[in-house]
């Protein structure tokens, strides 16, 4: 199975987990001053959920499995 494309947005995208109906991505975006901001994005069409904390994002990703 081919990985789905990353969501739109700048920075480096890494696919962390995927299921048939959703994917969890990590976005690392430099701020221009040597720092990198990391976000975690769940694509669960038609929703896109964004988190600053991996544990929170992963918990939601797993919770979506129960719905």
C-alpha positions as semicolon CSV with decimal commas, in nm:
position;residue;x (nm);y (nm);z (nm)
1;X;0,000;0,000;0,000
2;X;0,134;0,339;-0,098
3;X;0,145;0,602;0,179
4;X;-0,104;0,887;0,139
5;X;0,034;1,229;0,053
6;X;0,105;1,464;0,344
7;X;-0,138;1,743;0,426
8;X;-0,070;2,081;0,267
9;X;0,177;2,298;0,455
10;X;0,540;2,396;0,474
11;X;0,814;2,200;0,643
12;X;0,915;1,837;0,657
13;X;0,637;1,578;0,687
14;X;0,678;1,229;0,836
15;X;0,406;0,965;0,827
16;X;0,387;0,815;1,177
17;X;0,085;0,583;1,152
18;X;-0,183;0,504;0,900
19;X;-0,503;0,306;0,882
20;X;-0,740;0,258;0,592
21;X;-0,951;0,556;0,702
22;X;-0,696;0,794;0,861
23;X;-0,329;0,890;0,893
24;X;-0,113;1,054;1,162
25;X;0,158;1,289;1,037
26;X;0,437;1,484;1,206
27;X;0,516;1,828;1,064
28;X;0,854;1,987;1,145
29;X;0,868;2,348;1,034
30;X;1,172;2,575;1,085
31;X;1,092;2,923;1,214
32;X;1,385;3,096;1,041
33;X;1,570;3,152;1,369
34;X;1,715;2,804;1,409
35;X;1,419;2,656;1,597
36;X;1,184;2,390;1,467
37;X;0,815;2,378;1,552
38;X;0,661;2,032;1,555
39;X;0,292;1,962;1,508
40;X;0,101;1,637;1,479
41;X;-0,179;1,620;1,224
42;X;-0,448;1,355;1,197
43;X;-0,616;1,331;0,859
44;X;-0,954;1,171;0,918
45;X;-1,156;1,284;0,616
46;X;-1,330;1,517;0,613
47;X;-1,163;1,629;0,940
48;X;-0,809;1,749;0,994
49;X;-0,706;1,751;1,362
50;X;-0,387;1,930;1,474
51;X;-0,202;1,883;1,803
52;X;0,116;2,021;1,961
53;X;0,162;1,713;2,181
54;X;0,238;1,366;2,040
55;X;0,075;1,175;2,326
56;X;-0,246;1,371;2,284
57;X;-0,245;1,319;1,907
58;X;-0,176;0,947;1,938
59;X;-0,452;0,904;2,198
60;X;-0,701;1,070;1,962
61;X;-0,574;0,866;1,666
62;X;-0,636;0,545;1,862
63;X;-0,971;0,668;2,000
64;X;-1,097;0,718;1,645
65;X;-1,063;0,343;1,601
66;X;-1,341;0,285;1,853
67;X;-1,593;0,507;1,675
